[in-house]
Amino acid sequence: MHDFSSDYGNYEIDLDNSNAACNANYENNLDNYVENYKRVYSYCKIEQKKDKHCEGFHKFFGDKKYGD
């Protein structure tokens, strides 16, 4: 969860900046980040699981959905 929260701000800035450098490796990392986020979001928010991973997810992301 910590990596998600640490990288979130950087990805958000990069995606808002049309001049940000984007290569295949960066794009792959971003795609993996988004897929992992969606998986954890679904597990914690939709399935409403209550484990330590979801506690961390809620702490770092609150009610943000991956489209926000």
PQR file with spaces between the fields and no chain letter, atoms N, CA, C, O and H, PARSE charges and radii, in Angstrom:
ATOM       1  N    MET     1       0.808   -1.196    0.000 -0.4000 1.5000
ATOM       2  CA   MET     1       0.000    0.000    0.000 -0.0000 2.0000
ATOM       3  C    MET     1       0.851    1.260    0.000  0.5500 1.7000
ATOM       4  O    MET     1       0.488    2.258   -0.621 -0.5500 1.4000
ATOM       5  N    HIS     2       1.966    1.216    0.685 -0.4000 1.5000
ATOM       6  CA   HIS     2       2.806    2.414    0.760 -0.0000 2.0000
ATOM       7  C    HIS     2       3.286    2.830   -0.621  0.5500 1.7000
ATOM       8  O    HIS     2       3.290    4.021   -0.934 -0.5500 1.4000
ATOM       9  H    HIS     2       2.261    0.405    1.189  0.4000 1.0000
ATOM      10  N    ASP     3       3.695    1.870   -1.460 -0.4000 1.5000
ATOM      11  CA   ASP     3       4.137    2.213   -2.811 -0.0000 2.0000
ATOM      12  C    ASP     3       3.014    2.874   -3.595  0.5500 1.7000
ATOM      13  O    ASP     3       3.241    3.840   -4.323 -0.5500 1.4000
ATOM      14  H    ASP     3       3.692    0.903   -1.206  0.4000 1.0000
ATOM      15  N    PHE     4       1.796    2.348   -3.443 -0.4000 1.5000
ATOM      16  CA   PHE     4       0.650    2.963   -4.110 -0.0000 2.0000
ATOM      17  C    PHE     4       0.525    4.422   -3.712  0.5500 1.7000
ATOM      18  O    PHE     4       0.418    5.301   -4.568 -0.5500 1.4000
ATOM      19  H    PHE     4       1.611    1.563   -2.852  0.4000 1.0000
ATOM      20  N    SER     5       0.540    4.672   -2.431 -0.4000 1.5000
ATOM      21  CA   SER     5       0.316    6.037   -1.964 -0.0000 2.0000
ATOM      22  C    SER     5       1.467    6.960   -2.314  0.5500 1.7000
ATOM      23  O    SER     5       1.250    8.131   -2.625 -0.5500 1.4000
ATOM      24  H    SER     5       0.627    3.958   -1.736  0.4000 1.0000
ATOM      25  N    SER     6       2.691    6.449   -2.267 -0.4000 1.5000
ATOM      26  CA   SER     6       3.861    7.272   -2.595 -0.0000 2.0000
ATOM      27  C    SER     6       3.873    7.662   -4.063  0.5500 1.7000
ATOM      28  O    SER     6       4.185    8.800   -4.411 -0.5500 1.4000
ATOM      29  H    SER     6       2.868    5.497   -2.014  0.4000 1.0000
ATOM      30  N    ASP     7       3.530    6.710   -4.921 -0.4000 1.5000
ATOM      31  CA   ASP     7       3.578    6.945   -6.361 -0.0000 2.0000
ATOM      32  C    ASP     7       2.368    7.698   -6.881  0.5500 1.7000
ATOM      33  O    ASP     7       2.434    8.308   -7.949 -0.5500 1.4000
ATOM      34  H    ASP     7       3.276    5.785   -4.639  0.4000 1.0000
ATOM      35  N    TYR     8       1.269    7.668   -6.153 -0.4000 1.5000
ATOM      36  CA   TYR     8       0.020    8.262   -6.625 -0.0000 2.0000
ATOM      37  C    TYR     8       0.200    9.720   -7.030  0.5500 1.7000
ATOM      38  O    TYR     8      -0.216   10.122   -8.116 -0.5500 1.4000
ATOM      39  H    TYR     8       1.214    7.172   -5.286  0.4000 1.0000
ATOM      40  N    GLY     9       0.809   10.498   -6.172 -0.4000 1.5000
ATOM      41  CA   GLY     9       0.993   11.918   -6.463 -0.0000 2.0000
ATOM      42  C    GLY     9       1.848   12.150   -7.686  0.5500 1.7000
ATOM      43  O    GLY     9       1.564   13.041   -8.486 -0.5500 1.4000
ATOM      44  H    GLY     9       1.147   10.171   -5.289  0.4000 1.0000
ATOM      45  N    ASN    10       2.899   11.354   -7.840 -0.4000 1.5000
ATOM      46  CA   ASN    10       3.774   11.488   -9.009 -0.0000 2.0000
ATOM      47  C    ASN    10       3.032   11.150  -10.294  0.5500 1.7000
ATOM      48  O    ASN    10       3.143   11.866  -11.289 -0.5500 1.4000
ATOM      49  H    ASN    10       3.130   10.631   -7.189  0.4000 1.0000
ATOM      50  N    TYR    11       2.277   10.059  -10.270 -0.4000 1.5000
ATOM      51  CA   TYR    11       1.521    9.682  -11.464 -0.0000 2.0000
ATOM      52  C    TYR    11       0.463   10.731  -11.790  0.5500 1.7000
ATOM      53  O    TYR    11       0.242   11.056  -12.957 -0.5500 1.4000
ATOM      54  H    TYR    11       2.188    9.477   -9.462  0.4000 1.0000
ATOM      55  N    GLU    12      -0.176   11.249  -10.775 -0.4000 1.5000
ATOM      56  CA   GLU    12      -1.208   12.263  -10.995 -0.0000 2.0000
ATOM      57  C    GLU    12      -0.613   13.504  -11.664  0.5500 1.7000
ATOM      58  O    GLU    12      -1.209   14.057  -12.590 -0.5500 1.4000
ATOM      59  H    GLU    12       0.004   10.986   -9.827  0.4000 1.0000
ATOM      60  N    ILE    13       0.547   13.937  -11.203 -0.4000 1.5000
ATOM      61  CA   ILE    13       1.227   15.093  -11.797 -0.0000 2.0000
ATOM      62  C    ILE    13       1.629   14.795  -13.235  0.5500 1.7000
ATOM      63  O    ILE    13       1.402   15.607  -14.132 -0.5500 1.4000
ATOM      64  H    ILE    13       1.031   13.488  -10.451  0.4000 1.0000
ATOM      65  N    ASP    14       2.229   13.626  -13.449 -0.4000 1.5000
ATOM      66  CA   ASP    14       2.679   13.259  -14.793 -0.0000 2.0000
ATOM      67  C    ASP    14       1.517   13.173  -15.776  0.5500 1.7000
ATOM      68  O    ASP    14       1.638   13.610  -16.920 -0.5500 1.4000
ATOM      69  H    ASP    14       2.414   12.967  -12.721  0.4000 1.0000
ATOM      70  N    LEU    15       0.408   12.619  -15.342 -0.4000 1.5000
ATOM      71  CA   LEU    15      -0.730   12.467  -16.243 -0.0000 2.0000
ATOM      72  C    LEU    15      -1.381   13.801  -16.575  0.5500 1.7000
ATOM      73  O    LEU    15      -1.981   13.950  -17.640 -0.5500 1.4000
ATOM      74  H    LEU    15       0.310   12.263  -14.413  0.4000 1.0000
ATOM      75  N    ASP    16      -1.269   14.767  -15.679 -0.4000 1.5000
ATOM      76  CA   ASP    16      -1.803   16.104  -15.945 -0.0000 2.0000
ATOM      77  C    ASP    16      -0.864   16.943  -16.807  0.5500 1.7000
ATOM      78  O    ASP    16      -1.269   17.969  -17.353 -0.5500 1.4000
ATOM      79  H    ASP    16      -0.782   14.646  -14.815  0.4000 1.0000
ATOM      80  N    ASN    17       0.391   16.508  -16.927 -0.4000 1.5000
ATOM      81  CA   ASN    17       1.405   17.255  -17.665 -0.0000 2.0000
ATOM      82  C    ASN    17       1.647   16.597  -19.018  0.5500 1.7000
ATOM      83  O    ASN    17       2.215   15.508  -19.093 -0.5500 1.4000
ATOM      84  H    ASN    17       0.720   15.675  -16.483  0.4000 1.0000
ATOM      85  N    SER    18       1.218   17.257  -20.075 -0.4000 1.5000
ATOM      86  CA   SER    18       1.374   16.673  -21.411 -0.0000 2.0000
ATOM      87  C    SER    18       2.828   16.613  -21.852  0.5500 1.7000
ATOM      88  O    SER    18       3.141   15.927  -22.825 -0.5500 1.4000
ATOM      89  H    SER    18       0.757   18.142  -20.014  0.4000 1.0000
ATOM      90  N    ASN    19       3.729   17.314  -21.162 -0.4000 1.5000
ATOM      91  CA   ASN    19       5.142   17.298  -21.522 -0.0000 2.0000
ATOM      92  C    ASN    19       5.936   16.241  -20.767  0.5500 1.7000
ATOM      93  O    ASN    19       7.145   16.124  -20.967 -0.5500 1.4000
ATOM      94  H    ASN    19       3.475   17.871  -20.371  0.4000 1.0000
ATOM      95  N    ALA    20       5.285   15.474  -19.908 -0.4000 1.5000
ATOM      96  CA   ALA    20       5.989   14.454  -19.126 -0.0000 2.0000
ATOM      97  C    ALA    20       6.556   13.384  -20.054  0.5500 1.7000
ATOM      98  O    ALA    20       5.905   12.939  -21.000 -0.5500 1.4000
ATOM      99  H    ALA    20       4.303   15.569  -19.746  0.4000 1.0000
ATOM     100  N    ALA    21       7.782   12.992  -19.752 -0.4000 1.5000
ATOM     101  CA   ALA    21       8.426   11.940  -20.540 -0.0000 2.0000
ATOM     102  C    ALA    21       7.681   10.627  -20.322  0.5500 1.7000
ATOM     103  O    ALA    21       7.351   10.268  -19.192 -0.5500 1.4000
ATOM     104  H    ALA    21       8.311   13.353  -18.984  0.4000 1.0000
ATOM     105  N    CYS    22       7.423    9.925  -21.400 -0.4000 1.5000
ATOM     106  CA   CYS    22       6.719    8.651  -21.302 -0.0000 2.0000
ATOM     107  C    CYS    22       7.377    7.671  -22.259  0.5500 1.7000
ATOM     108  O    CYS    22       7.342    7.855  -23.475 -0.5500 1.4000
ATOM     109  H    CYS    22       7.691   10.216  -22.319  0.4000 1.0000
ATOM     110  N    ASN    23       7.974    6.633  -21.700 -0.4000 1.5000
ATOM     111  CA   ASN    23       8.541    5.592  -22.536 -0.0000 2.0000
ATOM     112  C    ASN    23       7.816    4.289  -22.238  0.5500 1.7000
ATOM     113  O    ASN    23       6.926    4.253  -21.388 -0.5500 1.4000
ATOM     114  H    ASN    23       8.002    6.484  -20.712  0.4000 1.0000
ATOM     115  N    ALA    24       8.190    3.222  -22.928 -0.4000 1.5000
ATOM     116  CA   ALA    24       7.497    1.944  -22.776 -0.0000 2.0000
ATOM     117  C    ALA    24       7.592    1.419  -21.349  0.5500 1.7000
ATOM     118  O    ALA    24       6.620    0.869  -20.832 -0.5500 1.4000
ATOM     119  H    ALA    24       8.914    3.252  -23.618  0.4000 1.0000
ATOM     120  N    ASN    25       8.740    1.579  -20.709 -0.4000 1.5000
ATOM     121  CA   ASN    25       8.914    1.092  -19.340 -0.0000 2.0000
ATOM     122  C    ASN    25       8.006    1.862  -18.378  0.5500 1.7000
ATOM     123  O    ASN    25       7.349    1.266  -17.525 -0.5500 1.4000
ATOM     124  H    ASN    25       9.529    2.026  -21.129  0.4000 1.0000
ATOM     125  N    TYR    26       7.976    3.173  -18.519 -0.4000 1.5000
ATOM     126  CA   TYR    26       7.117    4.001  -17.658 -0.0000 2.0000
ATOM     127  C    TYR    26       5.650    3.651  -17.881  0.5500 1.7000
ATOM     128  O    TYR    26       4.881    3.518  -16.929 -0.5500 1.4000
ATOM     129  H    TYR    26       8.510    3.657  -19.212  0.4000 1.0000
ATOM     130  N    GLU    27       5.274    3.504  -19.138 -0.4000 1.5000
ATOM     131  CA   GLU    27       3.890    3.161  -19.457 -0.0000 2.0000
ATOM     132  C    GLU    27       3.516    1.806  -18.855  0.5500 1.7000
ATOM     133  O    GLU    27       2.413    1.642  -18.334 -0.5500 1.4000
ATOM     134  H    GLU    27       5.899    3.612  -19.912  0.4000 1.0000
ATOM     135  N    ASN    28       4.423    0.843  -18.923 -0.4000 1.5000
ATOM     136  CA   ASN    28       4.181   -0.472  -18.340 -0.0000 2.0000
ATOM     137  C    ASN    28       4.008   -0.370  -16.824  0.5500 1.7000
ATOM     138  O    ASN    28       3.111   -0.990  -16.253 -0.5500 1.4000
ATOM     139  H    ASN    28       5.320    0.976  -19.346  0.4000 1.0000
ATOM     140  N    ASN    29       4.870    0.416  -16.178 -0.4000 1.5000
ATOM     141  CA   ASN    29       4.752    0.606  -14.730 -0.0000 2.0000
ATOM     142  C    ASN    29       3.423    1.255  -14.366  0.5500 1.7000
ATOM     143  O    ASN    29       2.776    0.858  -13.397 -0.5500 1.4000
ATOM     144  H    ASN    29       5.598    0.920  -16.642  0.4000 1.0000
ATOM     145  N    LEU    30       3.024    2.241  -15.136 -0.4000 1.5000
ATOM     146  CA   LEU    30       1.754    2.921  -14.881 -0.0000 2.0000
ATOM     147  C    LEU    30       0.576    1.967  -15.073  0.5500 1.7000
ATOM     148  O    LEU    30      -0.353    1.952  -14.267 -0.5500 1.4000
ATOM     149  H    LEU    30       3.549    2.564  -15.924  0.4000 1.0000
ATOM     150  N    ASP    31       0.618    1.171  -16.142 -0.4000 1.5000
ATOM     151  CA   ASP    31      -0.448    0.188  -16.377 -0.0000 2.0000
ATOM     152  C    ASP    31      -0.544   -0.808  -15.223  0.5500 1.7000
ATOM     153  O    ASP    31      -1.640   -1.142  -14.773 -0.5500 1.4000
ATOM     154  H    ASP    31       1.373    1.183  -16.798  0.4000 1.0000
ATOM     155  N    ASN    32       0.616   -1.282  -14.747 -0.4000 1.5000
ATOM     156  CA   ASN    32       0.627   -2.214  -13.613 -0.0000 2.0000
ATOM     157  C    ASN    32       0.061   -1.558  -12.362  0.5500 1.7000
ATOM     158  O    ASN    32      -0.702   -2.176  -11.620 -0.5500 1.4000
ATOM     159  H    ASN    32       1.506   -1.011  -15.113  0.4000 1.0000
ATOM     160  N    TYR    33       0.436   -0.313  -12.133 -0.4000 1.5000
ATOM     161  CA   TYR    33      -0.064    0.440  -10.982 -0.0000 2.0000
ATOM     162  C    TYR    33      -1.589    0.526  -11.027  0.5500 1.7000
ATOM     163  O    TYR    33      -2.264    0.274  -10.029 -0.5500 1.4000
ATOM     164  H    TYR    33       1.056    0.189  -12.736  0.4000 1.0000
ATOM     165  N    VAL    34      -2.119    0.882  -12.185 -0.4000 1.5000
ATOM     166  CA   VAL    34      -3.568    1.045  -12.332 -0.0000 2.0000
ATOM     167  C    VAL    34      -4.281   -0.291  -12.137  0.5500 1.7000
ATOM     168  O    VAL    34      -5.304   -0.351  -11.453 -0.5500 1.4000
ATOM     169  H    VAL    34      -1.570    1.087  -12.996  0.4000 1.0000
ATOM     170  N    GLU    35      -3.758   -1.356  -12.725 -0.4000 1.5000
ATOM     171  CA   GLU    35      -4.387   -2.670  -12.578 -0.0000 2.0000
ATOM     172  C    GLU    35      -4.356   -3.141  -11.128  0.5500 1.7000
ATOM     173  O    GLU    35      -5.345   -3.680  -10.630 -0.5500 1.4000
ATOM     174  H    GLU    35      -2.927   -1.308  -13.281  0.4000 1.0000
ATOM     175  N    ASN    36      -3.242   -2.944  -10.456 -0.4000 1.5000
ATOM     176  CA   ASN    36      -3.153   -3.320   -9.041 -0.0000 2.0000
ATOM     177  C    ASN    36      -4.102   -2.488   -8.194  0.5500 1.7000
ATOM     178  O    ASN    36      -4.754   -3.011   -7.290 -0.5500 1.4000
ATOM     179  H    ASN    36      -2.439   -2.506  -10.861  0.4000 1.0000
ATOM     180  N    TYR    37      -4.182   -1.198   -8.483 -0.4000 1.5000
ATOM     181  CA   TYR    37      -5.103   -0.325   -7.748 -0.0000 2.0000
ATOM     182  C    TYR    37      -6.540   -0.806   -7.931  0.5500 1.7000
ATOM     183  O    TYR    37      -7.289   -0.905   -6.960 -0.5500 1.4000
ATOM     184  H    TYR    37      -3.653   -0.773   -9.217  0.4000 1.0000
ATOM     185  N    LYS    38      -6.926   -1.103   -9.165 -0.4000 1.5000
ATOM     186  CA   LYS    38      -8.285   -1.572   -9.432 -0.0000 2.0000
ATOM     187  C    LYS    38      -8.581   -2.867   -8.679  0.5500 1.7000
ATOM     188  O    LYS    38      -9.675   -3.046   -8.144 -0.5500 1.4000
ATOM     189  H    LYS    38      -6.317   -1.023   -9.954  0.4000 1.0000
ATOM     190  N    ARG    39      -7.601   -3.766   -8.642 -0.4000 1.5000
ATOM     191  CA   ARG    39      -7.777   -5.038   -7.949 -0.0000 2.0000
ATOM     192  C    ARG    39      -7.993   -4.815   -6.450  0.5500 1.7000
ATOM     193  O    ARG    39      -8.908   -5.387   -5.858 -0.5500 1.4000
ATOM     194  H    ARG    39      -6.712   -3.621   -9.076  0.4000 1.0000
ATOM     195  N    VAL    40      -7.153   -3.987   -5.846 -0.4000 1.5000
ATOM     196  CA   VAL    40      -7.275   -3.719   -4.411 -0.0000 2.0000
ATOM     197  C    VAL    40      -8.541   -2.911   -4.128  0.5500 1.7000
ATOM     198  O    VAL    40      -9.219   -3.154   -3.130 -0.5500 1.4000
ATOM     199  H    VAL    40      -6.409   -3.523   -6.327  0.4000 1.0000
ATOM     200  N    TYR    41      -8.861   -1.962   -4.990 -0.4000 1.5000
ATOM     201  CA   TYR    41     -10.096   -1.186   -4.836 -0.0000 2.0000
ATOM     202  C    TYR    41     -11.300   -2.124   -4.813  0.5500 1.7000
ATOM     203  O    TYR    41     -12.164   -2.013   -3.943 -0.5500 1.4000
ATOM     204  H    TYR    41      -8.310   -1.765   -5.802  0.4000 1.0000
ATOM     205  N    SER    42     -11.352   -3.033   -5.755 -0.4000 1.5000
ATOM     206  CA   SER    42     -12.461   -3.977   -5.830 -0.0000 2.0000
ATOM     207  C    SER    42     -12.528   -4.844   -4.577  0.5500 1.7000
ATOM     208  O    SER    42     -13.601   -5.055   -4.012 -0.5500 1.4000
ATOM     209  H    SER    42     -10.650   -3.124   -6.462  0.4000 1.0000
ATOM     210  N    TYR    43     -11.383   -5.338   -4.156 -0.4000 1.5000
ATOM     211  CA   TYR    43     -11.310   -6.196   -2.975 -0.0000 2.0000
ATOM     212  C    TYR    43     -11.778   -5.453   -1.724  0.5500 1.7000
ATOM     213  O    TYR    43     -12.561   -5.980   -0.934 -0.5500 1.4000
ATOM     214  H    TYR    43     -10.511   -5.167   -4.615  0.4000 1.0000
ATOM     215  N    CYS    44     -11.295   -4.246   -1.557 -0.4000 1.5000
ATOM     216  CA   CYS    44     -11.574   -3.501   -0.319 -0.0000 2.0000
ATOM     217  C    CYS    44     -12.891   -2.732   -0.346  0.5500 1.7000
ATOM     218  O    CYS    44     -13.594   -2.680    0.663 -0.5500 1.4000
ATOM     219  H    CYS    44     -10.659   -3.818   -2.199  0.4000 1.0000
ATOM     220  N    LYS    45     -13.230   -2.144   -1.472 -0.4000 1.5000
ATOM     221  CA   LYS    45     -14.412   -1.284   -1.541 -0.0000 2.0000
ATOM     222  C    LYS    45     -15.661   -2.045   -1.991  0.5500 1.7000
ATOM     223  O    LYS    45     -16.720   -1.916   -1.376 -0.5500 1.4000
ATOM     224  H    LYS    45     -12.659   -2.187   -2.292  0.4000 1.0000
ATOM     225  N    ILE    46     -15.542   -2.827   -3.049 -0.4000 1.5000
ATOM     226  CA   ILE    46     -16.717   -3.505   -3.591 -0.0000 2.0000
ATOM     227  C    ILE    46     -17.038   -4.760   -2.782  0.5500 1.7000
ATOM     228  O    ILE    46     -18.184   -4.985   -2.393 -0.5500 1.4000
ATOM     229  H    ILE    46     -14.682   -2.931   -3.548  0.4000 1.0000
ATOM     230  N    GLU    47     -16.003   -5.581   -2.532 -0.4000 1.5000
ATOM     231  CA   GLU    47     -16.214   -6.792   -1.734 -0.0000 2.0000
ATOM     232  C    GLU    47     -16.241   -6.489   -0.237  0.5500 1.7000
ATOM     233  O    GLU    47     -16.623   -7.340    0.566 -0.5500 1.4000
ATOM     234  H    GLU    47     -15.072   -5.399   -2.848  0.4000 1.0000
ATOM     235  N    GLN    48     -15.840   -5.289    0.130 -0.4000 1.5000
ATOM     236  CA   GLN    48     -15.859   -4.785    1.507 -0.0000 2.0000
ATOM     237  C    GLN    48     -15.110   -5.685    2.485  0.5500 1.7000
ATOM     238  O    GLN    48     -15.605   -5.992    3.569 -0.5500 1.4000
ATOM     239  H    GLN    48     -15.529   -4.598   -0.523  0.4000 1.0000
ATOM     240  N    LYS    49     -13.915   -6.100    2.088 -0.4000 1.5000
ATOM     241  CA   LYS    49     -13.057   -6.890    2.973 -0.0000 2.0000
ATOM     242  C    LYS    49     -12.500   -5.986    4.059  0.5500 1.7000
ATOM     243  O    LYS    49     -12.402   -4.773    3.874 -0.5500 1.4000
ATOM     244  H    LYS    49     -13.513   -5.851    1.207  0.4000 1.0000
ATOM     245  N    LYS    50     -12.145   -6.562    5.167 -0.4000 1.5000
ATOM     246  CA   LYS    50     -11.708   -5.785    6.333 -0.0000 2.0000
ATOM     247  C    LYS    50     -10.388   -6.322    6.882  0.5500 1.7000
ATOM     248  O    LYS    50     -10.321   -6.665    8.062 -0.5500 1.4000
ATOM     249  H    LYS    50     -12.225   -7.547    5.317  0.4000 1.0000
ATOM     250  N    ASP    51      -9.348   -6.405    6.076 -0.4000 1.5000
ATOM     251  CA   ASP    51      -8.064   -6.877    6.576 -0.0000 2.0000
ATOM     252  C    ASP    51      -7.058   -5.728    6.635  0.5500 1.7000
ATOM     253  O    ASP    51      -7.399   -4.585    6.333 -0.5500 1.4000
ATOM     254  H    ASP    51      -9.402   -6.127    5.118  0.4000 1.0000
ATOM     255  N    LYS    52      -5.820   -6.033    7.025 -0.4000 1.5000
ATOM     256  CA   LYS    52      -4.824   -4.970    7.200 -0.0000 2.0000
ATOM     257  C    LYS    52      -4.490   -4.268    5.886  0.5500 1.7000
ATOM     258  O    LYS    52      -4.155   -3.083    5.889 -0.5500 1.4000
ATOM     259  H    LYS    52      -5.543   -6.962    7.271  0.4000 1.0000
ATOM     260  N    HIS    53      -4.576   -4.980    4.771 -0.4000 1.5000
ATOM     261  CA   HIS    53      -4.304   -4.351    3.480 -0.0000 2.0000
ATOM     262  C    HIS    53      -5.370   -3.302    3.162  0.5500 1.7000
ATOM     263  O    HIS    53      -5.069   -2.225    2.646 -0.5500 1.4000
ATOM     264  H    HIS    53      -4.848   -5.942    4.768  0.4000 1.0000
ATOM     265  N    CYS    54      -6.603   -3.635    3.477 -0.4000 1.5000
ATOM     266  CA   CYS    54      -7.692   -2.686    3.226 -0.0000 2.0000
ATOM     267  C    CYS    54      -7.633   -1.505    4.188  0.5500 1.7000
ATOM     268  O    CYS    54      -7.988   -0.386    3.818 -0.5500 1.4000
ATOM     269  H    CYS    54      -6.847   -4.510    3.896  0.4000 1.0000
ATOM     270  N    GLU    55      -7.193   -1.743    5.402 -0.4000 1.5000
ATOM     271  CA   GLU    55      -7.014   -0.625    6.331 -0.0000 2.0000
ATOM     272  C    GLU    55      -6.008    0.368    5.759  0.5500 1.7000
ATOM     273  O    GLU    55      -6.226    1.578    5.802 -0.5500 1.4000
ATOM     274  H    GLU    55      -6.905   -2.652    5.703  0.4000 1.0000
ATOM     275  N    GLY    56      -4.903   -0.154    5.224 -0.4000 1.5000
ATOM     276  CA   GLY    56      -3.898    0.706    4.607 -0.0000 2.0000
ATOM     277  C    GLY    56      -4.434    1.408    3.377  0.5500 1.7000
ATOM     278  O    GLY    56      -4.166    2.590    3.162 -0.5500 1.4000
ATOM     279  H    GLY    56      -4.726   -1.138    5.189  0.4000 1.0000
ATOM     280  N    PHE    57      -5.188    0.687    2.574 -0.4000 1.5000
ATOM     281  CA   PHE    57      -5.776    1.256    1.367 -0.0000 2.0000
ATOM     282  C    PHE    57      -6.690    2.424    1.724  0.5500 1.7000
ATOM     283  O    PHE    57      -6.601    3.495    1.122 -0.5500 1.4000
ATOM     284  H    PHE    57      -5.406   -0.273    2.748  0.4000 1.0000
ATOM     285  N    HIS    58      -7.564    2.217    2.699 -0.4000 1.5000
ATOM     286  CA   HIS    58      -8.484    3.282    3.119 -0.0000 2.0000
ATOM     287  C    HIS    58      -7.721    4.468    3.707  0.5500 1.7000
ATOM     288  O    HIS    58      -8.100    5.619    3.493 -0.5500 1.4000
ATOM     289  H    HIS    58      -7.636    1.348    3.188  0.4000 1.0000
ATOM     290  N    LYS    59      -6.664    4.193    4.436 -0.4000 1.5000
ATOM     291  CA   LYS    59      -5.862    5.262    5.036 -0.0000 2.0000
ATOM     292  C    LYS    59      -5.221    6.132    3.951  0.5500 1.7000
ATOM     293  O    LYS    59      -5.252    7.360    4.039 -0.5500 1.4000
ATOM     294  H    LYS    59      -6.356    3.258    4.610  0.4000 1.0000
ATOM     295  N    PHE    60      -4.646    5.503    2.940 -0.4000 1.5000
ATOM     296  CA   PHE    60      -3.923    6.246    1.910 -0.0000 2.0000
ATOM     297  C    PHE    60      -4.832    6.880    0.869  0.5500 1.7000
ATOM     298  O    PHE    60      -4.540    7.972    0.380 -0.5500 1.4000
ATOM     299  H    PHE    60      -4.621    4.506    2.869  0.4000 1.0000
ATOM     300  N    PHE    61      -5.934    6.212    0.519 -0.4000 1.5000
ATOM     301  CA   PHE    61      -6.749    6.676   -0.602 -0.0000 2.0000
ATOM     302  C    PHE    61      -8.131    7.173   -0.228  0.5500 1.7000
ATOM     303  O    PHE    61      -8.774    7.837   -1.041 -0.5500 1.4000
ATOM     304  H    PHE    61      -6.171    5.325    0.916  0.4000 1.0000
ATOM     305  N    GLY    62      -8.605    6.883    0.949 -0.4000 1.5000
ATOM     306  CA   GLY    62      -9.935    7.332    1.339 -0.0000 2.0000
ATOM     307  C    GLY    62     -10.989    6.825    0.375  0.5500 1.7000
ATOM     308  O    GLY    62     -11.063    5.624    0.112 -0.5500 1.4000
ATOM     309  H    GLY    62      -8.083    6.343    1.609  0.4000 1.0000
ATOM     310  N    ASP    63     -11.801    7.721   -0.151 -0.4000 1.5000
ATOM     311  CA   ASP    63     -12.887    7.340   -1.054 -0.0000 2.0000
ATOM     312  C    ASP    63     -12.562    7.559   -2.525  0.5500 1.7000
ATOM     313  O    ASP    63     -13.459    7.522   -3.368 -0.5500 1.4000
ATOM     314  H    ASP    63     -11.741    8.696    0.063  0.4000 1.0000
ATOM     315  N    LYS    64     -11.294    7.786   -2.844 -0.4000 1.5000
ATOM     316  CA   LYS    64     -10.929    8.007   -4.249 -0.0000 2.0000
ATOM     317  C    LYS    64     -11.137    6.736   -5.058  0.5500 1.7000
ATOM     318  O    LYS    64     -10.711    5.653   -4.658 -0.5500 1.4000
ATOM     319  H    LYS    64     -10.565    7.816   -2.160  0.4000 1.0000
ATOM     320  N    LYS    65     -11.789    6.883   -6.186 -0.4000 1.5000
ATOM     321  CA   LYS    65     -11.938    5.784   -7.120 -0.0000 2.0000
ATOM     322  C    LYS    65     -10.863    5.953   -8.182  0.5500 1.7000
ATOM     323  O    LYS    65     -10.371    7.061   -8.394 -0.5500 1.4000
ATOM     324  H    LYS    65     -12.135    7.763   -6.511  0.4000 1.0000
ATOM     325  N    TYR    66     -10.496    4.876   -8.844 -0.4000 1.5000
ATOM     326  CA   TYR    66      -9.391    4.938   -9.799 -0.0000 2.0000
ATOM     327  C    TYR    66      -9.630    5.912  -10.932  0.5500 1.7000
ATOM     328  O    TYR    66      -8.670    6.315  -11.589 -0.5500 1.4000
ATOM     329  H    TYR    66     -10.895    3.975   -8.672  0.4000 1.0000
ATOM     330  N    GLY    67     -10.854    6.307  -11.191 -0.4000 1.5000
ATOM     331  CA   GLY    67     -11.139    7.271  -12.240 -0.0000 2.0000
ATOM     332  C    GLY    67     -11.025    8.720  -11.789  0.5500 1.7000
ATOM     333  O    GLY    67     -11.078    9.631  -12.614 -0.5500 1.4000
ATOM     334  H    GLY    67     -11.634    5.980  -10.657  0.4000 1.0000
ATOM     335  N    ASP    68     -10.870    8.939  -10.495 -0.4000 1.5000
ATOM     336  CA   ASP    68     -10.804   10.303   -9.949 -0.0000 2.0000
ATOM     337  C    ASP    68      -9.428   10.913  -10.136  0.5500 1.7000
ATOM     338  O    ASP    68      -9.199   12.054   -9.735 -0.5500 1.4000
ATOM     339  H    ASP    68     -10.827    8.199   -9.825  0.4000 1.0000
